Amino acid sequence: MSWSPDGRFLAGGLEIGALCLWDPYTGIEKQRWSLKFDDFMMQEFATIAGAQFVGDRLIFRILEGTVEVYDLDTNFKKQFTRGPNDKISRCPRGEMACSSDFKILIVPDVDRTLRFWTL
């Protein structure tokens, strides 16, 4: 779970492959993003592994390693994922980090490398 920088919202993942944005003071769900996979086997990995606000963007990581970035102002989404031929033998561990200027996202992956993504 993660608080928005202004403290107005709380974001968190659900085991059903959804990320929710709540107003914690009223209990009202403001927005929900649901993950969809064409391959039913991938649905097992559809759990949200972490969420983090970075400036006006909400970044979350799916258990299998994919990272999605939502711009809350424009509702524009970016997705950072492995290539179609990359195999997943286990789920990545470790926290995501962002550069102080919010331009670079650093994500540890299962092959013991750090992935650097331009936001």
Phi and psi in radians as a Rosetta constraint file:
Dihedral C 1 N 2 CA 2 C 2 CIRCULARHARMONIC -2.610 0.35
Dihedral N 2 CA 2 C 2 N 3 CIRCULARHARMONIC 2.419 0.35
Dihedral C 2 N 3 CA 3 C 3 CIRCULARHARMONIC -1.499 0.35
Dihedral N 3 CA 3 C 3 N 4 CIRCULARHARMONIC 2.506 0.35
Dihedral C 3 N 4 CA 4 C 4 CIRCULARHARMONIC -1.186 0.35
Dihedral N 4 CA 4 C 4 N 5 CIRCULARHARMONIC 2.689 0.35
Dihedral C 4 N 5 CA 5 C 5 CIRCULARHARMONIC -0.991 0.35
Dihedral N 5 CA 5 C 5 N 6 CIRCULARHARMONIC -0.557 0.35
Dihedral C 5 N 6 CA 6 C 6 CIRCULARHARMONIC -1.534 0.35
Dihedral N 6 CA 6 C 6 N 7 CIRCULARHARMONIC -0.013 0.35
Dihedral C 6 N 7 CA 7 C 7 CIRCULARHARMONIC 1.319 0.35
Dihedral N 7 CA 7 C 7 N 8 CIRCULARHARMONIC 0.170 0.35
Dihedral C 7 N 8 CA 8 C 8 CIRCULARHARMONIC -1.512 0.35
Dihedral N 8 CA 8 C 8 N 9 CIRCULARHARMONIC -0.438 0.35
Dihedral C 8 N 9 CA 9 C 9 CIRCULARHARMONIC -2.302 0.35
Dihedral N 9 CA 9 C 9 N 10 CIRCULARHARMONIC 2.746 0.35
Dihedral C 9 N 10 CA 10 C 10 CIRCULARHARMONIC -2.207 0.35
Dihedral N 10 CA 10 C 10 N 11 CIRCULARHARMONIC 2.271 0.35
Dihedral C 10 N 11 CA 11 C 11 CIRCULARHARMONIC -1.966 0.35
Dihedral N 11 CA 11 C 11 N 12 CIRCULARHARMONIC 2.485 0.35
Dihedral C 11 N 12 CA 12 C 12 CIRCULARHARMONIC -2.802 0.35
Dihedral N 12 CA 12 C 12 N 13 CIRCULARHARMONIC 2.712 0.35
Dihedral C 12 N 13 CA 13 C 13 CIRCULARHARMONIC -1.685 0.35
Dihedral N 13 CA 13 C 13 N 14 CIRCULARHARMONIC 2.672 0.35
Dihedral C 13 N 14 CA 14 C 14 CIRCULARHARMONIC -2.011 0.35
Dihedral N 14 CA 14 C 14 N 15 CIRCULARHARMONIC 2.709 0.35
Dihedral C 14 N 15 CA 15 C 15 CIRCULARHARMONIC -1.200 0.35
Dihedral N 15 CA 15 C 15 N 16 CIRCULARHARMONIC -0.199 0.35
Dihedral C 15 N 16 CA 16 C 16 CIRCULARHARMONIC -1.533 0.35
Dihedral N 16 CA 16 C 16 N 17 CIRCULARHARMONIC 0.218 0.35
Dihedral C 16 N 17 CA 17 C 17 CIRCULARHARMONIC 1.392 0.35
Dihedral N 17 CA 17 C 17 N 18 CIRCULARHARMONIC 0.646 0.35
Dihedral C 17 N 18 CA 18 C 18 CIRCULARHARMONIC -2.276 0.35
Dihedral N 18 CA 18 C 18 N 19 CIRCULARHARMONIC 2.618 0.35
Dihedral C 18 N 19 CA 19 C 19 CIRCULARHARMONIC -2.058 0.35
Dihedral N 19 CA 19 C 19 N 20 CIRCULARHARMONIC 2.277 0.35
Dihedral C 19 N 20 CA 20 C 20 CIRCULARHARMONIC -2.075 0.35
Dihedral N 20 CA 20 C 20 N 21 CIRCULARHARMONIC 2.595 0.35
Dihedral C 20 N 21 CA 21 C 21 CIRCULARHARMONIC -2.064 0.35
Dihedral N 21 CA 21 C 21 N 22 CIRCULARHARMONIC 2.072 0.35
Dihedral C 21 N 22 CA 22 C 22 CIRCULARHARMONIC -2.032 0.35
Dihedral N 22 CA 22 C 22 N 23 CIRCULARHARMONIC 2.681 0.35
Dihedral C 22 N 23 CA 23 C 23 CIRCULARHARMONIC -1.621 0.35
Dihedral N 23 CA 23 C 23 N 24 CIRCULARHARMONIC 1.834 0.35
Dihedral C 23 N 24 CA 24 C 24 CIRCULARHARMONIC -1.213 0.35
Dihedral N 24 CA 24 C 24 N 25 CIRCULARHARMONIC -0.261 0.35
Dihedral C 24 N 25 CA 25 C 25 CIRCULARHARMONIC -1.473 0.35
Dihedral N 25 CA 25 C 25 N 26 CIRCULARHARMONIC -0.445 0.35
Dihedral C 25 N 26 CA 26 C 26 CIRCULARHARMONIC -1.951 0.35
Dihedral N 26 CA 26 C 26 N 27 CIRCULARHARMONIC -0.305 0.35
Dihedral C 26 N 27 CA 27 C 27 CIRCULARHARMONIC 1.410 0.35
Dihedral N 27 CA 27 C 27 N 28 CIRCULARHARMONIC 0.132 0.35
Dihedral C 27 N 28 CA 28 C 28 CIRCULARHARMONIC -1.479 0.35
Dihedral N 28 CA 28 C 28 N 29 CIRCULARHARMONIC 2.303 0.35
Dihedral C 28 N 29 CA 29 C 29 CIRCULARHARMONIC -1.354 0.35
Dihedral N 29 CA 29 C 29 N 30 CIRCULARHARMONIC 2.118 0.35
Dihedral C 29 N 30 CA 30 C 30 CIRCULARHARMONIC -1.543 0.35
Dihedral N 30 CA 30 C 30 N 31 CIRCULARHARMONIC -0.637 0.35
Dihedral C 30 N 31 CA 31 C 31 CIRCULARHARMONIC -2.752 0.35
Dihedral N 31 CA 31 C 31 N 32 CIRCULARHARMONIC 2.637 0.35
Dihedral C 31 N 32 CA 32 C 32 CIRCULARHARMONIC -2.438 0.35
Dihedral N 32 CA 32 C 32 N 33 CIRCULARHARMONIC 2.307 0.35
Dihedral C 32 N 33 CA 33 C 33 CIRCULARHARMONIC -1.959 0.35
Dihedral N 33 CA 33 C 33 N 34 CIRCULARHARMONIC 2.264 0.35
Dihedral C 33 N 34 CA 34 C 34 CIRCULARHARMONIC -1.956 0.35
Dihedral N 34 CA 34 C 34 N 35 CIRCULARHARMONIC 2.369 0.35
Dihedral C 34 N 35 CA 35 C 35 CIRCULARHARMONIC -1.494 0.35
Dihedral N 35 CA 35 C 35 N 36 CIRCULARHARMONIC 2.440 0.35
Dihedral C 35 N 36 CA 36 C 36 CIRCULARHARMONIC -2.280 0.35
Dihedral N 36 CA 36 C 36 N 37 CIRCULARHARMONIC 2.303 0.35
Dihedral C 36 N 37 CA 37 C 37 CIRCULARHARMONIC -2.115 0.35
Dihedral N 37 CA 37 C 37 N 38 CIRCULARHARMONIC 2.368 0.35
Dihedral C 37 N 38 CA 38 C 38 CIRCULARHARMONIC -1.209 0.35
Dihedral N 38 CA 38 C 38 N 39 CIRCULARHARMONIC -0.580 0.35
Dihedral C 38 N 39 CA 39 C 39 CIRCULARHARMONIC -1.585 0.35
Dihedral N 39 CA 39 C 39 N 40 CIRCULARHARMONIC 2.021 0.35
Dihedral C 39 N 40 CA 40 C 40 CIRCULARHARMONIC -1.074 0.35
Dihedral N 40 CA 40 C 40 N 41 CIRCULARHARMONIC -0.446 0.35
Dihedral C 40 N 41 CA 41 C 41 CIRCULARHARMONIC -1.139 0.35
Dihedral N 41 CA 41 C 41 N 42 CIRCULARHARMONIC -0.560 0.35
Dihedral C 41 N 42 CA 42 C 42 CIRCULARHARMONIC -1.243 0.35
Dihedral N 42 CA 42 C 42 N 43 CIRCULARHARMONIC -0.326 0.35
Dihedral C 42 N 43 CA 43 C 43 CIRCULARHARMONIC -1.042 0.35
Dihedral N 43 CA 43 C 43 N 44 CIRCULARHARMONIC -0.473 0.35
Dihedral C 43 N 44 CA 44 C 44 CIRCULARHARMONIC -1.052 0.35
Dihedral N 44 CA 44 C 44 N 45 CIRCULARHARMONIC -0.485 0.35
Dihedral C 44 N 45 CA 45 C 45 CIRCULARHARMONIC -1.717 0.35
Dihedral N 45 CA 45 C 45 N 46 CIRCULARHARMONIC 0.207 0.35
Dihedral C 45 N 46 CA 46 C 46 CIRCULARHARMONIC -1.421 0.35
Dihedral N 46 CA 46 C 46 N 47 CIRCULARHARMONIC 0.233 0.35
Dihedral C 46 N 47 CA 47 C 47 CIRCULARHARMONIC -1.367 0.35
Dihedral N 47 CA 47 C 47 N 48 CIRCULARHARMONIC 2.445 0.35
Dihedral C 47 N 48 CA 48 C 48 CIRCULARHARMONIC -1.315 0.35
Dihedral N 48 CA 48 C 48 N 49 CIRCULARHARMONIC 2.143 0.35
Dihedral C 48 N 49 CA 49 C 49 CIRCULARHARMONIC -1.646 0.35
Dihedral N 49 CA 49 C 49 N 50 CIRCULARHARMONIC -0.295 0.35
Dihedral C 49 N 50 CA 50 C 50 CIRCULARHARMONIC -3.104 0.35
Dihedral N 50 CA 50 C 50 N 51 CIRCULARHARMONIC 2.609 0.35
Dihedral C 50 N 51 CA 51 C 51 CIRCULARHARMONIC -2.385 0.35
Dihedral N 51 CA 51 C 51 N 52 CIRCULARHARMONIC 2.552 0.35
Dihedral C 51 N 52 CA 52 C 52 CIRCULARHARMONIC -2.725 0.35
Dihedral N 52 CA 52 C 52 N 53 CIRCULARHARMONIC 2.315 0.35
Dihedral C 52 N 53 CA 53 C 53 CIRCULARHARMONIC -1.479 0.35
Dihedral N 53 CA 53 C 53 N 54 CIRCULARHARMONIC 2.346 0.35
Dihedral C 53 N 54 CA 54 C 54 CIRCULARHARMONIC -2.319 0.35
Dihedral N 54 CA 54 C 54 N 55 CIRCULARHARMONIC 1.813 0.35
Dihedral C 54 N 55 CA 55 C 55 CIRCULARHARMONIC 1.062 0.35
Dihedral N 55 CA 55 C 55 N 56 CIRCULARHARMONIC -2.241 0.35
Dihedral C 55 N 56 CA 56 C 56 CIRCULARHARMONIC -1.652 0.35
Dihedral N 56 CA 56 C 56 N 57 CIRCULARHARMONIC 0.306 0.35
Dihedral C 56 N 57 CA 57 C 57 CIRCULARHARMONIC -2.030 0.35
Dihedral N 57 CA 57 C 57 N 58 CIRCULARHARMONIC 2.617 0.35
Dihedral C 57 N 58 CA 58 C 58 CIRCULARHARMONIC -1.980 0.35
Dihedral N 58 CA 58 C 58 N 59 CIRCULARHARMONIC 2.110 0.35
Dihedral C 58 N 59 CA 59 C 59 CIRCULARHARMONIC -1.927 0.35
Dihedral N 59 CA 59 C 59 N 60 CIRCULARHARMONIC 2.309 0.35
Dihedral C 59 N 60 CA 60 C 60 CIRCULARHARMONIC -2.429 0.35
Dihedral N 60 CA 60 C 60 N 61 CIRCULARHARMONIC 2.683 0.35
Dihedral C 60 N 61 CA 61 C 61 CIRCULARHARMONIC -2.043 0.35
Dihedral N 61 CA 61 C 61 N 62 CIRCULARHARMONIC 2.336 0.35
Dihedral C 61 N 62 CA 62 C 62 CIRCULARHARMONIC -1.568 0.35
Dihedral N 62 CA 62 C 62 N 63 CIRCULARHARMONIC 2.612 0.35
Dihedral C 62 N 63 CA 63 C 63 CIRCULARHARMONIC -0.882 0.35
Dihedral N 63 CA 63 C 63 N 64 CIRCULARHARMONIC -0.618 0.35
Dihedral C 63 N 64 CA 64 C 64 CIRCULARHARMONIC -1.371 0.35
Dihedral N 64 CA 64 C 64 N 65 CIRCULARHARMONIC -0.094 0.35
Dihedral C 64 N 65 CA 65 C 65 CIRCULARHARMONIC 2.037 0.35
Dihedral N 65 CA 65 C 65 N 66 CIRCULARHARMONIC -0.286 0.35
Dihedral C 65 N 66 CA 66 C 66 CIRCULARHARMONIC -1.122 0.35
Dihedral N 66 CA 66 C 66 N 67 CIRCULARHARMONIC 2.457 0.35
Dihedral C 66 N 67 CA 67 C 67 CIRCULARHARMONIC -2.061 0.35
Dihedral N 67 CA 67 C 67 N 68 CIRCULARHARMONIC 2.318 0.35
Dihedral C 67 N 68 CA 68 C 68 CIRCULARHARMONIC -2.105 0.35
Dihedral N 68 CA 68 C 68 N 69 CIRCULARHARMONIC 2.459 0.35
Dihedral C 68 N 69 CA 69 C 69 CIRCULARHARMONIC -2.156 0.35
Dihedral N 69 CA 69 C 69 N 70 CIRCULARHARMONIC 2.113 0.35
Dihedral C 69 N 70 CA 70 C 70 CIRCULARHARMONIC -1.906 0.35
Dihedral N 70 CA 70 C 70 N 71 CIRCULARHARMONIC 2.269 0.35
Dihedral C 70 N 71 CA 71 C 71 CIRCULARHARMONIC -1.545 0.35
Dihedral N 71 CA 71 C 71 N 72 CIRCULARHARMONIC 1.997 0.35
Dihedral C 71 N 72 CA 72 C 72 CIRCULARHARMONIC -1.220 0.35
Dihedral N 72 CA 72 C 72 N 73 CIRCULARHARMONIC -0.430 0.35
Dihedral C 72 N 73 CA 73 C 73 CIRCULARHARMONIC -1.335 0.35
Dihedral N 73 CA 73 C 73 N 74 CIRCULARHARMONIC -0.732 0.35
Dihedral C 73 N 74 CA 74 C 74 CIRCULARHARMONIC -1.785 0.35
Dihedral N 74 CA 74 C 74 N 75 CIRCULARHARMONIC -0.207 0.35
Dihedral C 74 N 75 CA 75 C 75 CIRCULARHARMONIC 1.066 0.35
Dihedral N 75 CA 75 C 75 N 76 CIRCULARHARMONIC 0.462 0.35
Dihedral C 75 N 76 CA 76 C 76 CIRCULARHARMONIC -1.508 0.35
Dihedral N 76 CA 76 C 76 N 77 CIRCULARHARMONIC 2.417 0.35
Dihedral C 76 N 77 CA 77 C 77 CIRCULARHARMONIC -2.087 0.35
Dihedral N 77 CA 77 C 77 N 78 CIRCULARHARMONIC 2.410 0.35
Dihedral C 77 N 78 CA 78 C 78 CIRCULARHARMONIC -2.025 0.35
Dihedral N 78 CA 78 C 78 N 79 CIRCULARHARMONIC 2.559 0.35
Dihedral C 78 N 79 CA 79 C 79 CIRCULARHARMONIC -2.240 0.35
Dihedral N 79 CA 79 C 79 N 80 CIRCULARHARMONIC 2.306 0.35
Dihedral C 79 N 80 CA 80 C 80 CIRCULARHARMONIC -2.028 0.35
Dihedral N 80 CA 80 C 80 N 81 CIRCULARHARMONIC 2.107 0.35
Dihedral C 80 N 81 CA 81 C 81 CIRCULARHARMONIC -2.567 0.35
Dihedral N 81 CA 81 C 81 N 82 CIRCULARHARMONIC 3.012 0.35
Dihedral C 81 N 82 CA 82 C 82 CIRCULARHARMONIC -1.265 0.35
Dihedral N 82 CA 82 C 82 N 83 CIRCULARHARMONIC 2.910 0.35
Dihedral C 82 N 83 CA 83 C 83 CIRCULARHARMONIC -1.259 0.35
Dihedral N 83 CA 83 C 83 N 84 CIRCULARHARMONIC 2.886 0.35
Dihedral C 83 N 84 CA 84 C 84 CIRCULARHARMONIC -1.148 0.35
Dihedral N 84 CA 84 C 84 N 85 CIRCULARHARMONIC -0.386 0.35
Dihedral C 84 N 85 CA 85 C 85 CIRCULARHARMONIC -1.694 0.35
Dihedral N 85 CA 85 C 85 N 86 CIRCULARHARMONIC -0.055 0.35
Dihedral C 85 N 86 CA 86 C 86 CIRCULARHARMONIC -1.290 0.35
Dihedral N 86 CA 86 C 86 N 87 CIRCULARHARMONIC 2.344 0.35
Dihedral C 86 N 87 CA 87 C 87 CIRCULARHARMONIC -1.632 0.35
Dihedral N 87 CA 87 C 87 N 88 CIRCULARHARMONIC 2.580 0.35
Dihedral C 87 N 88 CA 88 C 88 CIRCULARHARMONIC -1.956 0.35
Dihedral N 88 CA 88 C 88 N 89 CIRCULARHARMONIC 1.940 0.35
Dihedral C 88 N 89 CA 89 C 89 CIRCULARHARMONIC -1.781 0.35
Dihedral N 89 CA 89 C 89 N 90 CIRCULARHARMONIC -0.362 0.35
Dihedral C 89 N 90 CA 90 C 90 CIRCULARHARMONIC -2.781 0.35
Dihedral N 90 CA 90 C 90 N 91 CIRCULARHARMONIC 2.932 0.35
Dihedral C 90 N 91 CA 91 C 91 CIRCULARHARMONIC -1.585 0.35
Dihedral N 91 CA 91 C 91 N 92 CIRCULARHARMONIC 2.489 0.35
Dihedral C 91 N 92 CA 92 C 92 CIRCULARHARMONIC -1.190 0.35
Dihedral N 92 CA 92 C 92 N 93 CIRCULARHARMONIC 2.652 0.35
Dihedral C 92 N 93 CA 93 C 93 CIRCULARHARMONIC -2.164 0.35
Dihedral N 93 CA 93 C 93 N 94 CIRCULARHARMONIC 2.746 0.35
Dihedral C 93 N 94 CA 94 C 94 CIRCULARHARMONIC 1.954 0.35
Dihedral N 94 CA 94 C 94 N 95 CIRCULARHARMONIC 2.738 0.35
Dihedral C 94 N 95 CA 95 C 95 CIRCULARHARMONIC -1.543 0.35
Dihedral N 95 CA 95 C 95 N 96 CIRCULARHARMONIC 2.576 0.35
Dihedral C 95 N 96 CA 96 C 96 CIRCULARHARMONIC -1.340 0.35
Dihedral N 96 CA 96 C 96 N 97 CIRCULARHARMONIC 2.700 0.35
Dihedral C 96 N 97 CA 97 C 97 CIRCULARHARMONIC -2.424 0.35
Dihedral N 97 CA 97 C 97 N 98 CIRCULARHARMONIC 2.686 0.35
Dihedral C 97 N 98 CA 98 C 98 CIRCULARHARMONIC -2.231 0.35
Dihedral N 98 CA 98 C 98 N 99 CIRCULARHARMONIC 2.508 0.35
Dihedral C 98 N 99 CA 99 C 99 CIRCULARHARMONIC -1.142 0.35
Dihedral N 99 CA 99 C 99 N 100 CIRCULARHARMONIC 2.762 0.35
Dihedral C 99 N 100 CA 100 C 100 CIRCULARHARMONIC -1.113 0.35
Dihedral N 100 CA 100 C 100 N 101 CIRCULARHARMONIC -0.402 0.35
Dihedral C 100 N 101 CA 101 C 101 CIRCULARHARMONIC -1.629 0.35
Dihedral N 101 CA 101 C 101 N 102 CIRCULARHARMONIC 0.126 0.35
Dihedral C 101 N 102 CA 102 C 102 CIRCULARHARMONIC 1.082 0.35
Dihedral N 102 CA 102 C 102 N 103 CIRCULARHARMONIC 0.471 0.35
Dihedral C 102 N 103 CA 103 C 103 CIRCULARHARMONIC -1.831 0.35
Dihedral N 103 CA 103 C 103 N 104 CIRCULARHARMONIC -0.383 0.35
Dihedral C 103 N 104 CA 104 C 104 CIRCULARHARMONIC -2.187 0.35
Dihedral N 104 CA 104 C 104 N 105 CIRCULARHARMONIC 2.276 0.35
Dihedral C 104 N 105 CA 105 C 105 CIRCULARHARMONIC -1.876 0.35
Dihedral N 105 CA 105 C 105 N 106 CIRCULARHARMONIC 2.311 0.35
Dihedral C 105 N 106 CA 106 C 106 CIRCULARHARMONIC -2.016 0.35
Dihedral N 106 CA 106 C 106 N 107 CIRCULARHARMONIC 2.174 0.35
Dihedral C 106 N 107 CA 107 C 107 CIRCULARHARMONIC -2.263 0.35
Dihedral N 107 CA 107 C 107 N 108 CIRCULARHARMONIC 2.131 0.35
Dihedral C 107 N 108 CA 108 C 108 CIRCULARHARMONIC -1.298 0.35
Dihedral N 108 CA 108 C 108 N 109 CIRCULARHARMONIC 2.516 0.35
Dihedral C 108 N 109 CA 109 C 109 CIRCULARHARMONIC -2.175 0.35
Dihedral N 109 CA 109 C 109 N 110 CIRCULARHARMONIC 2.974 0.35
Dihedral C 109 N 110 CA 110 C 110 CIRCULARHARMONIC -1.193 0.35
Dihedral N 110 CA 110 C 110 N 111 CIRCULARHARMONIC -0.335 0.35
Dihedral C 110 N 111 CA 111 C 111 CIRCULARHARMONIC -1.523 0.35
Dihedral N 111 CA 111 C 111 N 112 CIRCULARHARMONIC 0.307 0.35
Dihedral C 111 N 112 CA 112 C 112 CIRCULARHARMONIC 1.162 0.35
Dihedral N 112 CA 112 C 112 N 113 CIRCULARHARMONIC 0.500 0.35
Dihedral C 112 N 113 CA 113 C 113 CIRCULARHARMONIC -2.034 0.35
Dihedral N 113 CA 113 C 113 N 114 CIRCULARHARMONIC 2.782 0.35
Dihedral C 113 N 114 CA 114 C 114 CIRCULARHARMONIC -1.775 0.35
Dihedral N 114 CA 114 C 114 N 115 CIRCULARHARMONIC 2.250 0.35
Dihedral C 114 N 115 CA 115 C 115 CIRCULARHARMONIC -1.670 0.35
Dihedral N 115 CA 115 C 115 N 116 CIRCULARHARMONIC 2.260 0.35
Dihedral C 115 N 116 CA 116 C 116 CIRCULARHARMONIC -1.872 0.35
Dihedral N 116 CA 116 C 116 N 117 CIRCULARHARMONIC 2.061 0.35
Dihedral C 116 N 117 CA 117 C 117 CIRCULARHARMONIC -2.023 0.35
Dihedral N 117 CA 117 C 117 N 118 CIRCULARHARMONIC 2.363 0.35
Dihedral C 117 N 118 CA 118 C 118 CIRCULARHARMONIC -1.464 0.35
Dihedral N 118 CA 118 C 118 N 119 CIRCULARHARMONIC 2.159 0.35
